[in-house]
Amino acid sequence: MEWSDVVPHLTGIAQLATVRPDGSAHVAVVSPSVEGEVIWIGVERSSSTARNVAANPTAALVWMPGAEAYVWADVEVVDDVDTKRRLWDGAWGYDPAGFFGTPDNPGYLLLRLFPRRATVLTATDAGLQRLRWTA
C-alpha cells in the first residue's frame, strides 16, 4: 500500500489525539488538510493541543464515519507567517477567519504532521479489509 492509497480516506473532520505532559490522553476535533505526504492542522497557540505537541511531538488521528482511517505521526509546530498565508485560503474545510482572525494572528499556529504509519478499514464484497501503510 502506498501513501497515495491512504489519502483519499483522509477527508472531512478528524479526531486528533495528543499526550499531555502528565501522560494522559487529550483528544480534539480538527479539520486537517493533506498536502503531499504532510498533514496540516491549524490550532490556537494557547490550546491544550499546542502545549501537548510542544512537550511530546507525536499524535494520532482518526477519520470517520466513512472508512475508518487512522494515522500516527510526528508533529512539528510551524509559526511561519508565509506558510500560514499559503494555507489560509482553500486548505481547510472551513473559514479559518472565524477561529483565528487572520493568518498574521500571533495566536494562530500550524501543526505539520509527518505520518509514520496508517491503517484504513474499508468494507468490500468480501467483508472488512484493513489496509496498512508504513513510511
TIVO-2410 file (N, C-alpha, C; in nm, 3 decimals):
# residues 135
REC num residu      c1      c2      c3 atome chaine
REC   1      M   0.085  -0.118   0.000     N      A
REC   1      M   0.000   0.000   0.000    CA      A
REC   1      M   0.089   0.124   0.000     C      A
REC   2      E   0.052   0.222  -0.080     N      A
REC   2      E   0.125   0.349  -0.091    CA      A
REC   2      E   0.049   0.458  -0.014     C      A
REC   3      W   0.122   0.566   0.021     N      A
REC   3      W   0.057   0.680   0.088    CA      A
REC   3      W  -0.056   0.733   0.001     C      A
REC   4      S  -0.038   0.733  -0.130     N      A
REC   4      S  -0.142   0.782  -0.221    CA      A
REC   4      S  -0.270   0.699  -0.212     C      A
REC   5      D  -0.263   0.575  -0.163     N      A
REC   5      D  -0.382   0.493  -0.141    CA      A
REC   5      D  -0.454   0.532  -0.013     C      A
REC   6      V  -0.381   0.590   0.082     N      A
REC   6      V  -0.438   0.631   0.211    CA      A
REC   6      V  -0.512   0.764   0.196     C      A
REC   7      V  -0.452   0.858   0.123     N      A
REC   7      V  -0.500   0.996   0.117    CA      A
REC   7      V  -0.649   1.010   0.084     C      A
REC   8      P  -0.707   0.934  -0.011     N      A
REC   8      P  -0.849   0.953  -0.040    CA      A
REC   8      P  -0.941   0.927   0.081     C      A
REC   9      H  -0.891   0.858   0.182     N      A
REC   9      H  -0.971   0.827   0.301    CA      A
REC   9      H  -0.959   0.935   0.408     C      A
REC  10      L  -0.873   1.034   0.387     N      A
REC  10      L  -0.846   1.137   0.487    CA      A
REC  10      L  -0.922   1.264   0.455     C      A
REC  11      T  -1.053   1.257   0.460     N      A
REC  11      T  -1.137   1.372   0.426    CA      A
REC  11      T  -1.228   1.409   0.542     C      A
REC  12      G  -1.259   1.536   0.550     N      A
REC  12      G  -1.353   1.585   0.650    CA      A
REC  12      G  -1.289   1.603   0.787     C      A
REC  13      I  -1.374   1.595   0.886     N      A
REC  13      I  -1.336   1.616   1.026    CA      A
REC  13      I  -1.265   1.492   1.079     C      A
REC  14      A  -1.166   1.515   1.166     N      A
REC  14      A  -1.094   1.405   1.230    CA      A
REC  14      A  -1.084   1.433   1.379     C      A
REC  15      Q  -1.047   1.332   1.453     N      A
REC  15      Q  -1.016   1.347   1.594    CA      A
REC  15      Q  -0.866   1.330   1.609     C      A
REC  16      L  -0.805   1.427   1.676     N      A
REC  16      L  -0.661   1.430   1.696    CA      A
REC  16      L  -0.631   1.397   1.841     C      A
REC  17      A  -0.551   1.293   1.862     N      A
REC  17      A  -0.510   1.255   1.997    CA      A
REC  17      A  -0.365   1.296   2.020     C      A
REC  18      T  -0.342   1.365   2.131     N      A
REC  18      T  -0.207   1.403   2.173    CA      A
REC  18      T  -0.190   1.357   2.318     C      A
REC  19      V  -0.068   1.371   2.367     N      A
REC  19      V  -0.037   1.328   2.503    CA      A
REC  19      V  -0.005   1.451   2.588     C      A
REC  20      R  -0.076   1.463   2.699     N      A
REC  20      R  -0.049   1.574   2.792    CA      A
REC  20      R   0.084   1.550   2.862     C      A
REC  21      P   0.144   1.656   2.916     N      A
REC  21      P   0.271   1.638   2.988    CA      A
REC  21      P   0.263   1.537   3.103     C      A
REC  22      D   0.145   1.518   3.161     N      A
REC  22      D   0.132   1.419   3.269    CA      A
REC  22      D   0.112   1.277   3.217     C      A
REC  23      G   0.111   1.261   3.084     N      A
REC  23      G   0.097   1.128   3.025    CA      A
REC  23      G  -0.044   1.089   2.989     C      A
REC  24      S  -0.142   1.170   3.027     N      A
REC  24      S  -0.281   1.137   2.995    CA      A
REC  24      S  -0.314   1.180   2.852     C      A
REC  25      A  -0.418   1.121   2.798     N      A
REC  25      A  -0.457   1.148   2.660    CA      A
REC  25      A  -0.541   1.276   2.650     C      A
REC  26      H  -0.530   1.341   2.536     N      A
REC  26      H  -0.613   1.457   2.504    CA      A
REC  26      H  -0.663   1.439   2.361     C      A
REC  27      V  -0.792   1.461   2.339     N      A
REC  27      V  -0.850   1.446   2.205    CA      A
REC  27      V  -0.919   1.576   2.167     C      A
REC  28      A  -0.898   1.618   2.043     N      A
REC  28      A  -0.962   1.739   1.990    CA      A
REC  28      A  -1.015   1.711   1.851     C      A
REC  29      V  -1.127   1.773   1.817     N      A
REC  29      V  -1.182   1.764   1.683    CA      A
REC  29      V  -1.110   1.867   1.596     C      A
REC  30      V  -1.062   1.823   1.479     N      A
REC  30      V  -0.985   1.910   1.390    CA      A
REC  30      V  -1.031   1.890   1.246     C      A
REC  31      S  -0.991   1.984   1.161     N      A
REC  31      S  -1.020   1.974   1.018    CA      A
REC  31      S  -0.887   1.976   0.943     C      A
REC  32      P  -0.822   1.861   0.929     N      A
REC  32      P  -0.691   1.856   0.867    CA      A
REC  32      P  -0.693   1.879   0.716     C      A
REC  33      S  -0.578   1.919   0.666     N      A
REC  33      S  -0.558   1.933   0.523    CA      A
REC  33      S  -0.436   1.850   0.485     C      A
REC  34      V  -0.449   1.768   0.382     N      A
REC  34      V  -0.339   1.684   0.337    CA      A
REC  34      V  -0.273   1.752   0.217     C      A
REC  35      E  -0.140   1.764   0.224     N      A
REC  35      E  -0.062   1.824   0.116    CA      A
REC  35      E   0.058   1.731   0.091     C      A
REC  36      G   0.047   1.652  -0.013     N      A
REC  36      G   0.153   1.555  -0.039    CA      A
REC  36      G   0.160   1.453   0.073     C      A
REC  37      E   0.277   1.441   0.134     N      A
REC  37      E   0.295   1.347   0.244    CA      A
REC  37      E   0.295   1.416   0.380     C      A
REC  38      V   0.231   1.533   0.386     N      A
REC  38      V   0.221   1.611   0.510    CA      A
REC  38      V   0.074   1.637   0.539     C      A
REC  39      I   0.039   1.634   0.668     N      A
REC  39      I  -0.095   1.671   0.712    CA      A
REC  39      I  -0.082   1.800   0.792     C      A
REC  40      W  -0.164   1.900   0.759     N      A
REC  40      W  -0.162   2.029   0.827    CA      A
REC  40      W  -0.286   2.044   0.914     C      A
REC  41      I  -0.267   2.106   1.031     N      A
REC  41      I  -0.379   2.136   1.120    CA      A
REC  41      I  -0.354   2.274   1.180     C      A
REC  42      G  -0.457   2.358   1.180     N      A
REC  42      G  -0.448   2.490   1.242    CA      A
REC  42      G  -0.494   2.481   1.387     C      A
REC  43      V  -0.419   2.546   1.478     N      A
REC  43      V  -0.453   2.545   1.621    CA      A
REC  43      V  -0.425   2.681   1.682     C      A
REC  44      E  -0.484   2.705   1.796     N      A
REC  44      E  -0.453   2.824   1.876    CA      A
REC  44      E  -0.325   2.798   1.956     C      A
REC  45      R  -0.240   2.897   1.962     N      A
REC  45      R  -0.116   2.887   2.040    CA      A
REC  45      R  -0.145   2.849   2.186     C      A
REC  46      S  -0.255   2.898   2.240     N      A
REC  46      S  -0.289   2.875   2.381    CA      A
REC  46      S  -0.363   2.743   2.405     C      A
REC  47      S  -0.385   2.664   2.300     N      A
REC  47      S  -0.464   2.541   2.314    CA      A
REC  47      S  -0.386   2.430   2.383     C      A
REC  48      S  -0.461   2.338   2.442     N      A
REC  48      S  -0.401   2.218   2.501    CA      A
REC  48      S  -0.324   2.140   2.395     C      A
REC  49      T  -0.379   2.134   2.275     N      A
REC  49      T  -0.312   2.060   2.167    CA      A
REC  49      T  -0.174   2.117   2.139     C      A
REC  50      A  -0.162   2.249   2.127     N      A
REC  50      A  -0.032   2.312   2.100    CA      A
REC  50      A   0.065   2.286   2.214     C      A
REC  51      R   0.018   2.297   2.337     N      A
REC  51      R   0.106   2.270   2.452    CA      A
REC  51      R   0.149   2.124   2.454     C      A
REC  52      N   0.058   2.035   2.423     N      A
REC  52      N   0.090   1.891   2.426    CA      A
REC  52      N   0.198   1.854   2.325     C      A
REC  53      V   0.183   1.901   2.201     N      A
REC  53      V   0.281   1.863   2.099    CA      A
REC  53      V   0.415   1.933   2.121     C      A
REC  54      A   0.415   2.046   2.190     N      A
REC  54      A   0.542   2.110   2.225    CA      A
REC  54      A   0.620   2.022   2.322     C      A
REC  55      A   0.548   1.954   2.413     N      A
REC  55      A   0.612   1.866   2.511    CA      A
REC  55      A   0.638   1.726   2.457     C      A
REC  56      N   0.550   1.677   2.369     N      A
REC  56      N   0.561   1.542   2.314    CA      A
REC  56      N   0.514   1.548   2.169     C      A
REC  57      P   0.606   1.563   2.074     N      A
REC  57      P   0.568   1.588   1.934    CA      A
REC  57      P   0.523   1.465   1.856     C      A
REC  58      T   0.424   1.397   1.910     N      A
REC  58      T   0.362   1.285   1.840    CA      A
REC  58      T   0.210   1.299   1.850     C      A
REC  59      A   0.139   1.237   1.756     N      A
REC  59      A  -0.007   1.245   1.756    CA      A
REC  59      A  -0.064   1.127   1.679     C      A
REC  60      A  -0.192   1.105   1.699     N      A
REC  60      A  -0.267   1.007   1.622    CA      A
REC  60      A  -0.397   1.072   1.579     C      A
REC  61      L  -0.443   1.036   1.459     N      A
REC  61      L  -0.567   1.089   1.404    CA      A
REC  61      L  -0.657   0.974   1.365     C      A
REC  62      V  -0.789   0.997   1.375     N      A
REC  62      V  -0.886   0.903   1.321    CA      A
REC  62      V  -0.993   0.983   1.248     C      A
REC  63      W  -1.026   0.939   1.126     N      A
REC  63      W  -1.134   0.998   1.047    CA      A
REC  63      W  -1.248   0.899   1.044     C      A
REC  64      M  -1.371   0.949   1.056     N      A
REC  64      M  -1.492   0.868   1.044    CA      A
REC  64      M  -1.601   0.961   0.994     C      A
REC  65      P  -1.713   0.924   0.947     N      A
REC  65      P  -1.777   0.794   0.959    CA      A
REC  65      P  -1.762   0.705   0.836     C      A
REC  66      G  -1.696   0.748   0.730     N      A
REC  66      G  -1.680   0.660   0.613    CA      A
REC  66      G  -1.593   0.543   0.652     C      A
REC  67      A  -1.495   0.515   0.574     N      A
REC  67      A  -1.398   0.413   0.613    CA      A
REC  67      A  -1.321   0.470   0.732     C      A
REC  68      E  -1.295   0.388   0.831     N      A
REC  68      E  -1.212   0.434   0.942    CA      A
REC  68      E  -1.070   0.446   0.891     C      A
REC  69      A  -1.011   0.561   0.913     N      A
REC  69      A  -0.873   0.584   0.872    CA      A
REC  69      A  -0.796   0.635   0.992     C      A
REC  70      Y  -0.685   0.570   1.022     N      A
REC  70      Y  -0.601   0.604   1.137    CA      A
REC  70      Y  -0.463   0.641   1.086     C      A
REC  71      V  -0.407   0.747   1.142     N      A
REC  71      V  -0.271   0.790   1.106    CA      A
REC  71      V  -0.196   0.822   1.235     C      A
REC  72      W  -0.073   0.771   1.244     N      A
REC  72      W   0.017   0.802   1.353    CA      A
REC  72      W   0.129   0.885   1.295     C      A
REC  73      A   0.165   0.996   1.365     N      A
REC  73      A   0.258   1.092   1.304    CA      A
REC  73      A   0.347   1.160   1.406     C      A
REC  74      D   0.459   1.209   1.355     N      A
REC  74      D   0.544   1.301   1.429    CA      A
REC  74      D   0.494   1.441   1.396     C      A
REC  75      V   0.505   1.533   1.491     N      A
REC  75      V   0.446   1.666   1.475    CA      A
REC  75      V   0.552   1.774   1.492     C      A
REC  76      E   0.542   1.874   1.406     N      A
REC  76      E   0.626   1.993   1.416    CA      A
REC  76      E   0.535   2.115   1.424     C      A
REC  77      V   0.562   2.205   1.516     N      A
REC  77      V   0.486   2.330   1.527    CA      A
REC  77      V   0.547   2.430   1.429     C      A
REC  78      V   0.460   2.492   1.348     N      A
REC  78      V   0.505   2.588   1.247    CA      A
REC  78      V   0.441   2.724   1.277     C      A
REC  79      D   0.525   2.826   1.289     N      A
REC  79      D   0.478   2.961   1.318    CA      A
REC  79      D   0.524   3.058   1.209     C      A
REC  80      D   0.547   3.007   1.090     N      A
REC  80      D   0.593   3.086   0.978    CA      A
REC  80      D   0.474   3.153   0.908     C      A
REC  81      V   0.473   3.285   0.906     N      A
REC  81      V   0.360   3.360   0.850    CA      A
REC  81      V   0.339   3.329   0.703     C      A
REC  82      D   0.445   3.314   0.625     N      A
REC  82      D   0.430   3.283   0.483    CA      A
REC  82      D   0.360   3.149   0.462     C      A
REC  83      T   0.394   3.051   0.543     N      A
REC  83      T   0.328   2.920   0.533    CA      A
REC  83      T   0.183   2.931   0.576     C      A
REC  84      K   0.157   3.006   0.682     N      A
REC  84      K   0.019   3.024   0.728    CA      A
REC  84      K  -0.064   3.095   0.621     C      A
REC  85      R  -0.007   3.194   0.556     N      A
REC  85      R  -0.079   3.264   0.448    CA      A
REC  85      R  -0.105   3.170   0.329     C      A
REC  86      R  -0.004   3.089   0.294     N      A
REC  86      R  -0.019   2.998   0.180    CA      A
REC  86      R  -0.133   2.899   0.201     C      A
REC  87      L  -0.149   2.852   0.322     N      A
REC  87      L  -0.252   2.752   0.351    CA      A
REC  87      L  -0.387   2.814   0.387     C      A
REC  88      W  -0.391   2.944   0.410     N      A
REC  88      W  -0.510   3.010   0.462    CA      A
REC  88      W  -0.633   2.988   0.374     C      A
REC  89      D  -0.621   3.015   0.246     N      A
REC  89      D  -0.736   3.004   0.155    CA      A
REC  89      D  -0.736   2.868   0.086     C      A
REC  90      G  -0.838   2.791   0.111     N      A
REC  90      G  -0.858   2.668   0.038    CA      A
REC  90      G  -0.805   2.541   0.101     C      A
REC  91      A  -0.716   2.550   0.199     N      A
REC  91      A  -0.662   2.428   0.258    CA      A
REC  91      A  -0.759   2.364   0.357     C      A
REC  92      W  -0.840   2.446   0.420     N      A
REC  92      W  -0.926   2.396   0.527    CA      A
REC  92      W  -1.068   2.372   0.476     C      A
REC  93      G  -1.140   2.289   0.543     N      A
REC  93      G  -1.280   2.263   0.509    CA      A
REC  93      G  -1.373   2.361   0.577     C      A
REC  94      Y  -1.321   2.476   0.620     N      A
REC  94      Y  -1.398   2.578   0.689    CA      A
REC  94      Y  -1.329   2.712   0.668     C      A
REC  95      D  -1.393   2.819   0.711     N      A
REC  95      D  -1.333   2.952   0.702    CA      A
REC  95      D  -1.247   2.973   0.827     C      A
REC  96      P  -1.115   2.974   0.815     N      A
REC  96      P  -1.031   2.987   0.934    CA      A
REC  96      P  -1.044   3.122   1.004     C      A
REC  97      A  -1.096   3.223   0.935     N      A
REC  97      A  -1.111   3.355   0.996    CA      A
REC  97      A  -1.201   3.350   1.119     C      A
REC  98      G  -1.301   3.263   1.118     N      A
REC  98      G  -1.391   3.250   1.232    CA      A
REC  98      G  -1.322   3.199   1.357     C      A
REC  99      F  -1.211   3.127   1.340     N      A
REC  99      F  -1.137   3.073   1.453    CA      A
REC  99      F  -1.012   3.153   1.485     C      A
REC 100      F  -0.942   3.200   1.381     N      A
REC 100      F  -0.810   3.257   1.401    CA      A
REC 100      F  -0.797   3.403   1.360     C      A
REC 101      G  -0.901   3.461   1.300     N      A
REC 101      G  -0.896   3.601   1.258    CA      A
REC 101      G  -0.825   3.618   1.126     C      A
REC 102      T  -0.693   3.624   1.128     N      A
REC 102      T  -0.613   3.640   1.007    CA      A
REC 102      T  -0.492   3.547   1.014     C      A
REC 103      P  -0.429   3.519   0.901     N      A
REC 103      P  -0.310   3.433   0.905    CA      A
REC 103      P  -0.193   3.498   0.979     C      A
REC 104      D  -0.198   3.630   0.998     N      A
REC 104      D  -0.093   3.701   1.069    CA      A
REC 104      D  -0.113   3.699   1.221     C      A
REC 105      N  -0.224   3.647   1.267     N      A
REC 105      N  -0.255   3.642   1.410    CA      A
REC 105      N  -0.145   3.564   1.483     C      A
REC 106      P  -0.077   3.626   1.580     N      A
REC 106      P   0.030   3.556   1.652    CA      A
REC 106      P  -0.022   3.438   1.735     C      A
REC 107      G  -0.151   3.433   1.759     N      A
REC 107      G  -0.209   3.320   1.833    CA      A
REC 107      G  -0.241   3.200   1.746     C      A
REC 108      Y  -0.221   3.213   1.615     N      A
REC 108      Y  -0.250   3.107   1.518    CA      A
REC 108      Y  -0.122   3.031   1.485     C      A
REC 109      L  -0.126   2.901   1.504     N      A
REC 109      L  -0.013   2.814   1.472    CA      A
REC 109      L  -0.058   2.705   1.377     C      A
REC 110      L   0.038   2.646   1.310     N      A
REC 110      L   0.012   2.528   1.229    CA      A
REC 110      L   0.084   2.409   1.290     C      A
REC 111      L   0.022   2.294   1.280     N      A
REC 111      L   0.089   2.169   1.311    CA      A
REC 111      L   0.116   2.100   1.179     C      A
REC 112      R   0.240   2.062   1.159     N      A
REC 112      R   0.280   1.986   1.040    CA      A
REC 112      R   0.303   1.842   1.087     C      A
REC 113      L   0.219   1.752   1.040     N      A
REC 113      L   0.230   1.613   1.079    CA      A
REC 113      L   0.298   1.533   0.970     C      A
REC 114      F   0.396   1.455   1.010     N      A
REC 114      F   0.470   1.368   0.920    CA      A
REC 114      F   0.426   1.225   0.951     C      A
REC 115      P   0.336   1.169   0.871     N      A
REC 115      P   0.284   1.035   0.900    CA      A
REC 115      P   0.395   0.929   0.902     C      A
REC 116      R   0.386   0.841   1.002     N      A
REC 116      R   0.477   0.727   1.014    CA      A
REC 116      R   0.409   0.597   0.970     C      A
REC 117      R   0.280   0.588   1.000     N      A
REC 117      R   0.204   0.469   0.959    CA      A
REC 117      R   0.057   0.504   0.954     C      A
REC 118      A  -0.019   0.420   0.884     N      A
REC 118      A  -0.163   0.443   0.870    CA      A
REC 118      A  -0.233   0.309   0.852     C      A
REC 119      T  -0.358   0.305   0.895     N      A
REC 119      T  -0.445   0.190   0.874    CA      A
REC 119      T  -0.579   0.242   0.825     C      A
REC 120      V  -0.630   0.182   0.720     N      A
REC 120      V  -0.762   0.217   0.667    CA      A
REC 120      V  -0.847   0.092   0.671     C      A
REC 121      L  -0.964   0.102   0.733     N      A
REC 121      L  -1.058  -0.009   0.740    CA      A
REC 121      L  -1.168   0.018   0.638     C      A
REC 122      T  -1.181  -0.069   0.539     N      A
REC 122      T  -1.280  -0.050   0.435    CA      A
REC 122      T  -1.370  -0.172   0.424     C      A
REC 123      A  -1.490  -0.148   0.375     N      A
REC 123      A  -1.586  -0.258   0.352    CA      A
REC 123      A  -1.579  -0.297   0.205     C      A
REC 124      T  -1.561  -0.426   0.181     N      A
REC 124      T  -1.557  -0.479   0.046    CA      A
REC 124      T  -1.663  -0.588   0.034     C      A
REC 125      D  -1.683  -0.641  -0.085     N      A
REC 125      D  -1.778  -0.751  -0.103    CA      A
REC 125      D  -1.738  -0.872  -0.020     C      A
REC 126      A  -1.609  -0.885   0.006     N      A
REC 126      A  -1.558  -0.999   0.085    CA      A
REC 126      A  -1.561  -0.969   0.235     C      A
REC 127      G  -1.607  -0.852   0.274     N      A
REC 127      G  -1.611  -0.815   0.417    CA      A
REC 127      G  -1.515  -0.701   0.445     C      A
REC 128      L  -1.488  -0.680   0.573     N      A
REC 128      L  -1.398  -0.572   0.614    CA      A
REC 128      L  -1.255  -0.605   0.579     C      A
REC 129      Q  -1.183  -0.504   0.535     N      A
REC 129      Q  -1.044  -0.522   0.497    CA      A
REC 129      Q  -0.961  -0.410   0.561     C      A
REC 130      R  -0.851  -0.446   0.626     N      A
REC 130      R  -0.758  -0.348   0.681    CA      A
REC 130      R  -0.640  -0.331   0.586     C      A
REC 131      L  -0.621  -0.208   0.544     N      A
REC 131      L  -0.508  -0.175   0.458    CA      A
REC 131      L  -0.407  -0.101   0.544     C      A
REC 132      R  -0.281  -0.140   0.536     N      A
REC 132      R  -0.178  -0.078   0.620    CA      A
REC 132      R  -0.069  -0.015   0.534     C      A
REC 133      W  -0.021   0.102   0.581     N      A
REC 133      W   0.088   0.173   0.517    CA      A
REC 133      W   0.190   0.210   0.624     C      A
REC 134      T   0.317   0.200   0.590     N      A
REC 134      T   0.425   0.243   0.678    CA      A
REC 134      T   0.523   0.327   0.596     C      A
REC 135      A   0.567   0.436   0.658     N      A
REC 135      A   0.663   0.525   0.589    CA      A
REC 135      A   0.793   0.452   0.562     C      A
***
